[in-house]
């Protein structure tokens, strides 16, 4: 009797990673660089801007992302630069406070959660990595060509370089994603609203307080955090997609001015004037990035480039930090076998991302309520809350969904490598390094 032979499965060729090119020096990129260096990889960060971007709005660090900050060793610095917001309120057209709550309830924060300006967090991460990581400011990737041995990257200003892995951590309008996966419109889903934020004079004398004024399909806010002599102005409005160049600031200011030109209540005309003089003006659609896969060969996306959850989620920065920790940890655990690592990274992160995106889709309607009666009902609830015997229960319910979202992605345990690992200090000899930030 002849015994059947089991076919021999050929061994998979393991293609490992040592050098990593990261596009984007905001939050996700430097956070990933920090972890990669600790695990002995050699990261290089390329950033289109000539210097570190200092502007931006306040961002929440909640739940799991707080633990990531602790493991990075930056939580004390985060606390030192906390916005220390105390209260939030809704105001009427005459600037009278209609309802007020503690800022932590407004932000859905609990326990060790904190809030920091985006620019402060970016600077903390950059300062922690600048001596161990190569930064190329004022440059951008122009092409990516992959073969069996790596990826050849060409740049606007630097000489071509080869890397074992390329990571796009360059935001919702990711250049890396465009080069590797195709046009942004294939992956971006507009949620029906736009947001603008910029620095302005603190004419309202706000002190660690944020004031909101709601109109049908619109929301306007001014706030000032701890130690700031200036304020931030924020405008949100519901709208179908508007055609504009996301790098054309002048055109974006015209869109904002045109949208709010007829609104004369509260401080809107003066806040609108502030927009014209702002040199850190931010304007973008409230959108999601939805992709079937976040990697292709040796190219992988991180943070908003892979899965933007929009400002409506309040969780984009947290997911960027958790994703950076997970991606670096999986690369280390797989000993550089990027195919295993990238699959494990996406498998671990995707459920939390999809949960957060679902939350954002629902909450964007809360930001831009479409009728005056809905606004009046919201204000009535805020006005009545302090008098309700079950106010503590209501406050807990307000934060419950946010906290569930903030803890949705658990942290895996990876082998710890001392920050001074010799391999992580290897410097690239090729190409100019500009530390102008």
N, C-alpha and C positions, 0 to 999 in steps of 0.2 A: 504494500500500500504506500503510495507516494504522499508524503506530508507537504502541505501547501507552504510555500515560502512567503513570509511577510515582507513586503517591499520596504527597503531602507529609505527613510526620509533624509534627503540631503541636509546637512547642517546649514543653518542660516549664517550667512556672512555678517559678522558683527562690524558695523562701521561706527567708530567712536568719535567723540567730540573733545576738542581741547580749546580751540580758538572760537570765540563767539562774537559776531557783530550785532550790536543792538542799535536799532534806529529809534531815536527819541530820548530826550533827557529831561522829561517832566517828572513823573512819579514812578511808573512801572519800570522804565528803563534803568534808572539808577538803583532802584530796589533790587532788580534782577542782577545787576552788576555786583552789588554788595554780596549777595548770596553766592554767585558764581565764583567770585574771588575767594571767598571763605572755603569753598569746596575744591579749590585748586585749578579752576579753569582760567582762561585768559580773555576777559571781556574787553571789547572796544565799543564806545558809545559815540554815535554820530548824531549831530543835532543841527538842523537847518538854521536856527537862530544864531546870531553872532555871539550871544552870551546867554547865560541862564535866564529863563523867563521868570520875572519877579512878580508879575501880576496875577490876577485870578480871584476867585471867590473863596468863601470859607467852605471847608470840606469836613465831613464827619468821619471819625474813626470809631467804629462800634464793634462790639462782639469779637469775632475771630480776628479781625484786623488789628485790634488792640494787642492781642497776644503776639501777633507777628511783629509789631513794633517793639514789644518787650524782648523778643528773641533777637531782633536786630540790635538791641541796645540803645534805641533812640527815644524811648518813652519819656525819660526825664526831660529831654529837650522839647519833645512835643508838649509836655505839661508846662514848661517854661514859656512856650509861645502859644498857649491856649488862647482862644478868643475870649474866654471867660464871659461869654454872653450870659446875662442875668434874666432878661425878660423878653417876651415878644407880645405884640399887641396888634389888633386891627383898629384902624382909625377911620372916622367918617370924613366927609368932604371938607369939614371945618377943622380937621386935625384933632378932634375930640376922641379920646380913647373909648372904644365901644366894648372891648373885651381884652383881658390881659392874662397871660399864663407864664409860668416859669419857662425859660428858654429850653431846658432839657426836655420838657413835655412837647414843646413846639418841634424839637429835633428828634424826638423819639429815642433819647439817650437814657442809659441806665448804667449803674455800677461804675466801672472804670472808663466808660466811653468818654470821648473828648472831641473837641472841634479845633481846627487850626486853619489858618489861611493857606491856600494851595501853594503860594509862593514860598512861604516859610518852610513847609514840608519839603518842597523841591530843594531848597537850599540846604536843609539838614542832611538829606540823602546825598547831595552832591559833595558836601564837606566831608562826609564819612567815606566817600569813595575816591576822591580826586587824587590821592597819593598812590592808589593802588590800581587805578583803572585809567586807560587811555580815553580821553575825550577829544573828539574832533568837532569843534564848534564852527559855524559858518559853512557847513558842507551838507551834502545830501546824496543819497544813492541814486544813480541814474540807470543802472541795469544790474540784473542778477542772473548769472549763468551757472547752472548746477551740472556737475558730473559725478562720477563715482567717488571722487576724492574730496569733494567739497563744493564751495560756491565761490565763483569769481564775481566780486563786486566792483563796479566802476562808480566814480564819484564826480560831482560837479567840479571840485577843486583838487582833491587828492589823487595820487596815483592809484591805479587798480590794485586790489589786494584779494588774497584768497582766505577764506574762513571755513571752518568745519560746520558752522551753523549760523543762520541769520535769524534774528528775532525782530519782528515789527512791533514796537511799543510806541508807535507814533500817532495814536489817537484815532478818533472816528474817521478823519479824512486821511487815513494811512497811505503813505506813499509806497510802503513795502507791500501792503495788501494789493494795491493797484498793479504793481509790477509782477507779483507772483500769482494773483488770483483773478484779476480783471477789474473792470470798472466798478466804482463805488455803488452806483445805482442798482447793481445786482444784489447788494447785501443790505442797503440802508432802507429802513422802514420809517417813514415820517409819522409821528404821532399826533400831528395836527396842531402844533404850537411852536413858537420861537421864544428864545430867551436872550436877554442882553444884560451884561453886568459891567460896571466900570467904576473907577475911583472918582469921587467928587468932594467938594467942600462939605463939612459937617454943619450946615446952616441950621439944622434942627436941634443941634446940641445933644445928639444922642450919645449915651454912655453905656456901652455893653447892652444895647437894646436894639431890637429890630421892629420897625413899624410897617404894617402892610395896609394897603388900600385896594379894595377889590371893585372892579366894574365888570359888567357882563363881558365875558370872553377875555378879560384882561386882569392882570395883577401887577401892582407896583409896590416896591419895597425900598426902604432906606435903612441901613444899619451901620453901626460903628462898634468895633471890638476893642478889647483892652489895649490901652496905650496908644491908640490911633488918634491923630488929630484930624484925619479925614474920615469920610464915610464911603460906603459902597451903595450905589443905586442899582436896582434891578427892575427890569421890565419883562413881563411875560405876556404873550398874546396868542390867542387861537388864530390859526390861519392855514389854508391849504398851502402846498409848497410854493415858494417864491423863487424865481430864477435869479441867482446872483453868484458872484465869485467869492468864495469864502476867504480869499486873501484881500479883497477890495474893501477896506474899512470905510472909506468915504461912501461907497454905495450902501453899505449896511447901515450907516448912520442916517442916510436919507430914508431908507425903509422904515426905521424906527420912528423918525420924526413924522413921516407921512401917516403912519398907523395911529399915533397918539395926538395928532395935530388938533383934533376937535375936542379933546378931553381937557376940561378946565378945572376939574375938581381937585381937592387937596393941594398937593405941591407939584402936580404933574408938569405944568408948564416950566417951572424952574428946574426941576430934575431933568427934563428933556433938554434944556439949555446946557446943563452940565455935560451931556453926552458929546456935544460938539467939541468941547475943549479936552475931553479925556484922551490921554495918550496910551491907556491900557484897555481900550474899548474891546469888549468881547461880544460877539453876536453869532448865534448858530441855531439850527433847528433842534427841536427836542425829538430825537430819533433813536431807533435801535439799530444795531448791526447784528444781523442774523446770518450765520453761516453753517453749512452742514459739517464742515471740517475746519479746524483752525491751523492745520499744518499741511504742507505739501513738500514731500521729500525733506530736504534740509532747511526749509524755511517754515517758521512758526510765528503765530501772532499772539500778542499778550495784551491784556487790558482792553481799553476801548477799541483798539484796532481789531480785536477778535470778536468782541461781544459788547459793544457799547450798550449800557443800560439807561442812558440819558440822565440829565439832572433830576428828572422826576423820581428816580429811584433813591437818590441820596446815598447810593452804595457803590458808585463807580470807583472811587479812590480805594475803598476797602477791598473790592474785588481785584484791583490792580496789585495791591500789596500781597493779598493771599495768593494770587496767581503767580507772582514773581517767586514767592517762597516755594510754591508747589513745583513750578517748572524747574528751578534750580535743584530742588531736593530730588526730583525724579531723575534728572540727569546724573546726579551724584550716585543715587541708589542703583542706577543701571550701569554705573561705571562708564558713562559716556556713550552707551548704546542709545543713540538718539531715537531710533524707531520705537523701542520699548518705552523710552522716557516720554516722548510726545504723546503716545497713545494713553499712557497712565495719567499724564497731566490733564488731558482733555476729559478723560473718563471721570476724574475726581472733581473737576471744576464745573462741568456742564450742568448738572442738576441745580446747583445754586444759582448759576447764571440765568437759567430759564425761569426759575422761581422769581428772581429779581426783576427780570424783564416783564413778567406777567403783572407784578405789582406796579411797575412804572406805567404800564398801559392804563391801569385803572386810576392811578393817582394824577395823571396829567389833567384829567377832567376836574379834579379837585382844585388844581392850580388856576384853572380858567373856567370857573362856573359860568354857564351860558345864560343865566337869567337873574333879574334883580331879586326875585322871590327866594331863590336858592341862597343868594348872598345874605338876604335879610334873615333867613333861617339860621345860617352859620353864625351870624353876629348875635342873634338871640340866644343861641346855645352858649356862646362864649360869655355873654353878659350874665347868664343865669348860673353858669357852672359853679362859681364860688359859693352860691347859696344852696346848692343841692346837697342833701345829706349823703348821697352816694358819690360825691365828687371824686373821692380817691379811687373808687372802682372805675369810673369813667376815664380818669387820667391813666390808669393802668391799661385799659383797653386801647387807648390812643396809641400807646407805645408797643403794644403786644405784637402787631404785625411787623413793625419795623425791627423789633428785637428778634423775631423768628427769622427774618430775612438775614439779619446781621450774623446769626449763628448757624446758618444753613449749611455752609461749607466747613466741615471739621478740618483741623490741622493734623496731617500725618506726621509721624515722628521719623526723622531722617538722622543718619549718623552725623554727629557734630564734628566739624573740622576747625581747628584753631584759626583765628582770623589772620595770623601771620604765616600761613602755609606758604612755603617757598615758591611752589609752582604758581601761586596766585600773584606773586610779585614780579613775574617775568614781564618784561616790557617789549613792545613791538619796536623793531628797528626801522621798519619801512613806514613812510608816510608822515606828514607833519602832524604834530599834536599841538592844539591851541587851547590853552586854559584861560580864556578871556573873561570867564564869569567870576 
